[in-house]
């Protein structure tokens, strides 16, 4: 500040607290990193699922055909291993642009408790629970939320190599406007998982949700970044606080469900059918595997490489009054008409025939809501005979009964 003679007589100091601004910037940068990784991860997972589809399907076929106890045992072990590989690709898919969770209203408990107990089985770490008795249900993908809990529990266990305790609490919270930097106003369920381990240093803490960031010798750096991605796609948020030698506390928030929980009975579907089914896939291994599966269920199969070929064949058969029982379309096709376009052409010819979409992009919006895109149902690669039988029983058999054609199902 100067007087009229321009002599300095004072000063004004302005201080700004940019803590919140920096925090928002960190969140934005973290989301951008995950989005970039998603483009890469989605492509890798799709190709890997296609390759696994051939292995998975053929082993499943051999398992159903095997009459030797020892061979069946080995094949079952192989199927269990591939199931784990399918879970790993699911982790990659959570980063992908189309990796929206398949959400249904469900209670978080006893789900979280069961996952925690399973993860800690055989270890020297125990869990204590403090759960609100009136806990709201949430709209969740159970597999993905299970993955979040499992990853956090594993980290907590590894932070306490000599054993210890983990505290898990869950409560209903009503979030006000701008009360949390990542959450909109509304009702949420807050889950807190606290350990008493070695803690995380202030230097490392801002990076723990970054993809491929790890301080472990054998770590891959996908665990916590997967957690962040899953919770974010559920419309929630995940936070962490930690002090060295005192432990870490992870909190995640999930929006409360607006619809009630509906229990669905589990049934063991056994299906046999007849008739002709068209397969369209640009991968020979997938065409061959799916053909063998369908033939083992009683169907005759016509294989095509792209959408145009499948549509032209269907149109020709329709004109000749030769019936087709169902059509399977691959969602994405290199250098050709894909399933999303092909189904529109089929629907111009027949609005009722069962048309299924199959893809290694198991969480693509088309796979999540197939009916909205003209399909009857979706099935994610790789899939088992039981999954295939289930959609055939529901859609092909039902369509056969309505049209009065003679097909068998048990």
C-alpha positions as CSV (number, residue, x, y, z in Angstrom):
1,X,0.0,0.0,0.0
2,X,1.4,3.4,-1.0
3,X,0.6,6.9,0.1
4,X,0.0,9.8,-2.3
5,X,3.7,10.3,-2.6
6,X,4.1,6.6,-3.6
7,X,5.9,5.7,-0.4
8,X,5.1,2.2,0.8
9,X,3.2,2.4,4.0
10,X,1.8,-1.1,4.3
11,X,0.9,-4.4,2.7
12,X,-2.1,-6.7,2.2
13,X,-1.6,-10.4,2.5
14,X,-4.2,-12.8,1.0
15,X,-4.2,-16.4,2.0
16,X,-6.2,-19.1,0.2
17,X,-6.8,-22.6,1.4
18,X,-6.4,-24.8,-1.7
19,X,-6.6,-28.1,0.1
20,X,-10.0,-28.9,-1.4
21,X,-9.0,-27.7,-4.8
22,X,-5.9,-30.0,-4.8
23,X,-8.1,-32.9,-3.6
24,X,-10.5,-32.4,-6.5
25,X,-7.6,-32.2,-8.9
26,X,-6.2,-35.5,-7.6
27,X,-9.6,-37.1,-8.1
28,X,-9.9,-35.8,-11.6
29,X,-6.4,-37.0,-12.6
30,X,-7.0,-40.4,-11.0
31,X,-10.3,-40.8,-13.1
32,X,-8.5,-39.8,-16.3
33,X,-5.8,-42.4,-15.7
34,X,-8.4,-45.1,-15.1
35,X,-10.3,-44.1,-18.2
36,X,-7.1,-44.4,-20.3
37,X,-6.4,-47.7,-18.9
38,X,-10.0,-48.8,-19.6
39,X,-9.5,-48.5,-23.3
40,X,-6.5,-50.8,-23.2
41,X,-8.0,-53.2,-20.6
42,X,-11.3,-53.6,-22.4
43,X,-9.6,-54.7,-25.7
44,X,-7.2,-57.1,-23.9
45,X,-10.1,-58.7,-21.9
46,X,-12.2,-59.0,-25.0
47,X,-9.5,-60.9,-27.0
48,X,-8.6,-63.0,-24.0
49,X,-12.2,-64.0,-23.3
50,X,-12.5,-65.0,-27.0
51,X,-9.5,-67.3,-26.6
52,X,-10.7,-68.7,-23.3
53,X,-14.1,-69.3,-24.9
54,X,-12.7,-72.1,-27.0
55,X,-10.8,-73.7,-24.1
56,X,-13.6,-73.2,-21.6
57,X,-16.3,-74.6,-23.9
58,X,-14.4,-77.7,-25.1
59,X,-13.3,-78.7,-21.6
60,X,-17.0,-78.3,-20.5
61,X,-18.1,-80.5,-23.3
62,X,-15.4,-83.1,-22.4
63,X,-16.6,-83.0,-18.8
64,X,-20.2,-83.8,-19.8
65,X,-19.1,-86.6,-22.1
66,X,-16.5,-88.2,-19.8
67,X,-17.4,-91.4,-18.1
68,X,-14.1,-92.0,-16.3
69,X,-13.9,-90.7,-12.7
70,X,-10.2,-89.7,-12.9
71,X,-10.6,-87.9,-16.2
72,X,-13.7,-86.1,-14.8
73,X,-11.7,-85.0,-11.8
74,X,-8.9,-83.5,-13.9
75,X,-11.3,-81.7,-16.2
76,X,-13.1,-80.3,-13.1
77,X,-9.9,-78.9,-11.8
78,X,-9.2,-77.3,-15.2
79,X,-12.6,-75.7,-15.2
80,X,-12.1,-74.3,-11.7
81,X,-8.7,-72.8,-12.9
82,X,-10.3,-71.2,-15.9
83,X,-13.1,-69.8,-13.7
84,X,-10.4,-68.0,-11.8
85,X,-8.9,-66.7,-15.1
86,X,-12.4,-65.5,-16.1
87,X,-12.5,-63.6,-12.8
88,X,-9.2,-61.9,-13.7
89,X,-10.5,-60.7,-17.0
90,X,-13.5,-59.4,-15.1
91,X,-11.1,-57.2,-13.1
92,X,-9.8,-55.8,-16.4
93,X,-13.3,-55.2,-17.7
94,X,-14.2,-53.0,-14.7
95,X,-11.8,-50.4,-16.2
96,X,-13.4,-50.5,-19.6
97,X,-15.6,-47.8,-20.9
98,X,-18.6,-50.1,-21.2
99,X,-17.8,-51.9,-17.9
100,X,-21.1,-50.9,-16.1
101,X,-22.0,-53.3,-13.3
102,X,-25.0,-55.5,-13.6
103,X,-26.9,-54.1,-10.6
104,X,-29.8,-55.6,-8.6
105,X,-31.2,-54.5,-5.3
106,X,-29.5,-56.6,-2.6
107,X,-28.5,-56.4,1.1
108,X,-24.8,-55.9,1.8
109,X,-24.9,-58.3,4.7
110,X,-24.4,-61.1,5.2
111,X,-22.6,-60.8,1.7
112,X,-19.7,-58.7,3.1
113,X,-19.4,-60.9,6.2
114,X,-19.3,-64.1,4.1
115,X,-16.6,-62.7,1.8
116,X,-14.5,-61.4,4.7
117,X,-14.6,-64.8,6.5
118,X,-13.7,-66.7,3.3
119,X,-10.8,-64.3,2.5
120,X,-9.4,-64.7,6.1
121,X,-10.0,-68.4,6.4
122,X,-6.8,-70.1,7.7
123,X,-5.2,-66.8,8.7
124,X,-4.4,-65.3,12.1
125,X,-6.5,-62.3,11.5
126,X,-10.1,-62.0,12.8
127,X,-13.0,-59.8,12.1
128,X,-15.5,-57.9,14.3
129,X,-18.7,-56.5,12.9
130,X,-20.9,-53.5,13.9
131,X,-23.8,-53.5,11.4
132,X,-26.9,-51.2,11.6
133,X,-29.9,-53.5,12.1
134,X,-32.0,-51.5,9.6
135,X,-29.3,-51.3,6.9
136,X,-30.8,-50.2,3.6
137,X,-30.4,-52.4,0.5
138,X,-28.2,-51.1,-2.3
139,X,-28.4,-51.6,-6.1
140,X,-25.2,-53.6,-6.6
141,X,-23.3,-56.1,-8.7
142,X,-22.6,-58.8,-6.0
143,X,-19.6,-60.1,-7.8
144,X,-18.0,-56.7,-8.2
145,X,-18.7,-55.6,-4.6
146,X,-17.4,-58.9,-3.4
147,X,-14.2,-58.1,-5.3
148,X,-13.9,-54.7,-3.6
149,X,-14.3,-56.2,-0.1
150,X,-11.9,-59.1,-0.8
151,X,-9.2,-56.7,-2.1
152,X,-9.4,-54.5,0.9
153,X,-9.5,-57.4,3.3
154,X,-6.4,-59.0,1.6
155,X,-4.5,-55.7,2.0
156,X,-5.5,-55.4,5.6
157,X,-4.4,-59.0,6.3
158,X,-1.0,-58.4,4.6
159,X,-0.6,-55.2,6.7
160,X,-0.7,-57.4,9.8
161,X,1.7,-60.3,9.1
162,X,1.7,-61.2,12.8
163,X,-2.0,-61.3,13.0
164,X,-4.6,-58.9,14.4
165,X,-8.1,-57.7,14.1
166,X,-10.2,-56.0,11.4
167,X,-13.3,-54.0,12.2
168,X,-16.1,-53.7,9.7
169,X,-19.0,-51.3,10.3
170,X,-21.9,-50.4,8.1
171,X,-24.5,-47.7,8.6
172,X,-27.1,-45.7,6.8
173,X,-26.1,-42.1,6.0
174,X,-28.0,-39.2,4.4
175,X,-25.5,-37.1,2.4
176,X,-26.2,-33.3,2.0
177,X,-25.4,-31.1,-0.9
178,X,-21.6,-30.9,-1.4
179,X,-21.0,-32.8,1.8
180,X,-18.7,-35.1,0.0
181,X,-16.7,-34.0,-3.0
182,X,-17.6,-37.1,-5.1
183,X,-21.2,-37.8,-4.0
184,X,-24.5,-36.2,-4.9
185,X,-27.1,-35.4,-2.3
186,X,-29.0,-38.6,-1.3
187,X,-29.1,-41.7,0.8
188,X,-26.1,-44.1,1.0
189,X,-24.8,-47.0,2.9
190,X,-21.4,-46.4,4.4
191,X,-19.1,-49.4,4.9
192,X,-15.9,-48.9,6.9
193,X,-13.1,-51.5,7.0
194,X,-10.3,-50.7,9.5
195,X,-7.1,-52.6,10.3
196,X,-4.4,-52.1,12.8
197,X,-1.4,-52.8,10.6
198,X,1.7,-50.9,9.5
199,X,-0.2,-48.1,7.8
200,X,0.5,-46.2,4.6
201,X,2.9,-43.3,4.4
202,X,1.7,-39.8,3.4
203,X,3.9,-40.0,0.3
204,X,2.3,-43.1,-1.0
205,X,-1.3,-42.5,0.1
206,X,-2.3,-40.2,-2.9
207,X,-1.2,-43.0,-5.4
208,X,-2.8,-46.1,-3.9
209,X,-5.7,-46.0,-6.3
210,X,-3.5,-45.5,-9.4
211,X,-3.5,-48.5,-11.8
212,X,-0.4,-50.7,-11.6
213,X,0.9,-48.8,-8.5
214,X,2.2,-51.2,-5.9
215,X,4.7,-51.5,-3.1
216,X,4.6,-55.3,-3.0
217,X,7.3,-57.5,-4.5
218,X,4.7,-59.8,-6.1
219,X,1.8,-57.3,-6.5
220,X,0.3,-56.3,-9.8
221,X,-1.2,-53.0,-8.7
222,X,-4.7,-53.6,-9.9
223,X,-6.4,-54.4,-6.5
224,X,-7.2,-50.9,-5.2
225,X,-7.6,-49.3,-8.6
226,X,-10.2,-52.0,-9.3
227,X,-12.0,-51.1,-6.1
228,X,-12.0,-47.4,-7.0
229,X,-13.4,-48.2,-10.5
230,X,-16.1,-50.5,-9.3
231,X,-17.4,-48.2,-6.5
232,X,-17.3,-45.2,-9.0
233,X,-19.4,-47.2,-11.5
234,X,-21.9,-47.9,-8.8
235,X,-22.4,-44.2,-8.2
236,X,-20.5,-44.3,-5.0
237,X,-17.1,-43.2,-3.6
238,X,-14.2,-44.7,-1.7
239,X,-11.9,-42.9,0.7
240,X,-8.9,-43.9,2.8
241,X,-7.2,-42.6,5.9
242,X,-4.0,-44.0,7.3
243,X,-1.3,-43.4,9.9
244,X,2.1,-45.2,10.0
245,X,2.2,-47.9,12.7
246,X,-1.5,-47.3,13.6
247,X,-3.3,-48.8,10.6
248,X,-5.6,-47.9,7.7
249,X,-9.3,-47.2,7.3
250,X,-11.1,-47.6,4.0
251,X,-14.6,-46.3,3.7
252,X,-16.9,-46.8,0.7
253,X,-20.3,-45.4,0.0
254,X,-23.0,-47.0,-2.1
255,X,-26.3,-45.4,-3.0
256,X,-29.3,-46.9,-1.3
257,X,-31.6,-48.9,-3.6
258,X,-34.9,-47.3,-4.7
259,X,-36.5,-50.8,-5.4
260,X,-37.1,-53.6,-2.9
261,X,-34.9,-56.8,-2.9
262,X,-36.5,-59.6,-4.9
263,X,-35.4,-63.2,-4.2
264,X,-34.9,-65.4,-7.3
265,X,-35.0,-69.2,-6.9
266,X,-32.0,-71.0,-8.3
267,X,-32.9,-73.9,-10.7
268,X,-30.8,-76.6,-12.3
269,X,-31.7,-76.2,-16.0
270,X,-31.5,-79.3,-18.2
271,X,-32.3,-78.7,-21.8
272,X,-32.6,-80.6,-25.0
273,X,-34.0,-79.2,-28.2
274,X,-34.2,-79.5,-32.0
275,X,-34.2,-77.3,-35.1
276,X,-31.6,-75.2,-36.8
277,X,-29.6,-72.4,-35.2
278,X,-27.4,-69.9,-37.1
279,X,-24.1,-68.8,-35.5
280,X,-22.3,-65.7,-36.6
281,X,-18.8,-65.1,-35.2
282,X,-15.5,-64.0,-36.8
283,X,-13.4,-66.3,-34.5
284,X,-13.2,-69.9,-35.9
285,X,-12.5,-71.4,-32.4
286,X,-15.7,-69.8,-31.0
287,X,-17.8,-71.0,-34.0
288,X,-16.6,-74.5,-33.6
289,X,-17.0,-74.6,-29.8
290,X,-20.5,-73.1,-29.9
291,X,-21.5,-75.5,-32.7
292,X,-20.4,-78.5,-30.7
293,X,-22.2,-77.3,-27.6
294,X,-25.5,-76.7,-29.5
295,X,-25.2,-80.0,-31.3
296,X,-24.8,-81.8,-28.0
297,X,-28.1,-80.2,-27.0
298,X,-29.9,-81.6,-30.1
299,X,-29.6,-78.7,-32.6
300,X,-28.3,-78.5,-36.2
301,X,-26.0,-75.6,-36.7
302,X,-25.1,-73.3,-39.6
303,X,-21.9,-71.2,-39.1
304,X,-21.3,-67.8,-40.7
305,X,-18.3,-65.4,-40.5
306,X,-20.1,-62.0,-40.4
307,X,-23.5,-60.3,-40.1
308,X,-24.2,-60.0,-43.9
309,X,-23.7,-63.7,-44.4
310,X,-26.0,-64.6,-41.5
311,X,-28.7,-62.2,-42.6
312,X,-28.6,-63.3,-46.2
313,X,-28.8,-67.0,-45.2
314,X,-31.7,-66.3,-42.9
315,X,-33.6,-64.3,-45.6
316,X,-33.1,-67.1,-48.1
317,X,-34.3,-69.8,-45.7
318,X,-37.4,-67.7,-44.8
319,X,-38.3,-67.3,-48.4
320,X,-38.0,-71.0,-48.9
321,X,-40.3,-71.5,-45.8
322,X,-37.5,-73.4,-43.9
323,X,-37.6,-72.6,-40.2
324,X,-34.7,-71.3,-38.1
325,X,-35.0,-72.0,-34.3
326,X,-32.6,-69.2,-33.1
327,X,-29.6,-67.0,-34.1
328,X,-26.4,-66.2,-32.2
329,X,-24.6,-63.0,-33.1
330,X,-21.1,-61.9,-32.0
331,X,-21.3,-58.3,-30.8
332,X,-18.1,-57.0,-32.5
333,X,-16.8,-58.2,-35.9
334,X,-13.6,-57.2,-37.6
335,X,-14.2,-55.9,-41.2
336,X,-17.8,-56.9,-41.3
337,X,-21.4,-56.3,-40.1
338,X,-21.5,-56.8,-36.3
339,X,-24.3,-58.2,-34.2
340,X,-25.7,-54.8,-33.2
341,X,-26.4,-54.0,-36.9
342,X,-27.3,-57.5,-38.0
343,X,-30.1,-57.9,-35.4
344,X,-31.9,-54.9,-36.9
345,X,-31.9,-56.6,-40.3
346,X,-33.2,-59.9,-38.7
347,X,-36.0,-58.0,-36.9
348,X,-37.2,-56.5,-40.2
349,X,-37.8,-60.1,-41.3
350,X,-39.0,-61.6,-38.0
351,X,-39.8,-59.8,-34.8
352,X,-40.2,-62.9,-32.6
353,X,-37.3,-65.3,-33.4
354,X,-34.9,-65.7,-30.5
355,X,-31.7,-63.7,-31.3
356,X,-28.9,-63.9,-28.8
357,X,-25.8,-61.7,-28.5
358,X,-22.4,-63.1,-27.3
359,X,-19.3,-61.1,-26.5
360,X,-16.1,-61.0,-24.6
361,X,-17.1,-57.5,-23.7
362,X,-19.4,-59.0,-21.0
363,X,-20.2,-55.6,-19.4
364,X,-21.0,-53.7,-22.6
365,X,-24.3,-51.8,-22.5
366,X,-25.7,-54.1,-25.2
367,X,-24.8,-57.1,-23.0
368,X,-26.4,-55.5,-20.0
369,X,-29.6,-54.5,-21.7
370,X,-29.9,-56.7,-24.8
371,X,-33.7,-56.3,-25.2
372,X,-33.2,-52.6,-25.8
373,X,-31.1,-53.3,-28.8
374,X,-33.4,-55.9,-30.4
375,X,-31.9,-59.1,-28.8
376,X,-33.7,-61.7,-26.8
377,X,-30.9,-62.2,-24.3
378,X,-27.1,-62.0,-23.9
379,X,-24.4,-64.4,-22.9
380,X,-20.8,-63.4,-22.0
381,X,-17.8,-65.2,-23.3
382,X,-16.5,-67.6,-22.1
383,X,-19.6,-69.4,-21.0
384,X,-20.5,-72.9,-19.8
385,X,-23.1,-75.4,-21.1
386,X,-25.4,-74.6,-18.2
387,X,-25.5,-70.9,-19.1
388,X,-26.2,-71.8,-22.7
389,X,-28.9,-74.3,-21.8
390,X,-30.6,-71.7,-19.5
391,X,-31.2,-69.1,-22.3
392,X,-32.2,-71.8,-24.8
393,X,-34.7,-73.2,-22.3
394,X,-36.2,-69.8,-21.6
395,X,-36.3,-68.3,-25.1
396,X,-36.2,-71.1,-27.7
397,X,-38.5,-73.5,-25.9
398,X,-40.9,-70.7,-25.1
399,X,-40.9,-69.5,-28.7
400,X,-41.4,-73.1,-29.9
401,X,-44.4,-73.6,-27.7
402,X,-46.0,-70.3,-28.8
403,X,-45.5,-71.1,-32.5
404,X,-46.7,-74.7,-32.1
405,X,-43.6,-76.3,-33.5
406,X,-42.5,-79.6,-32.1
407,X,-39.4,-79.4,-30.0
408,X,-38.5,-81.3,-26.9
409,X,-37.2,-79.9,-23.6
410,X,-36.6,-81.5,-20.2
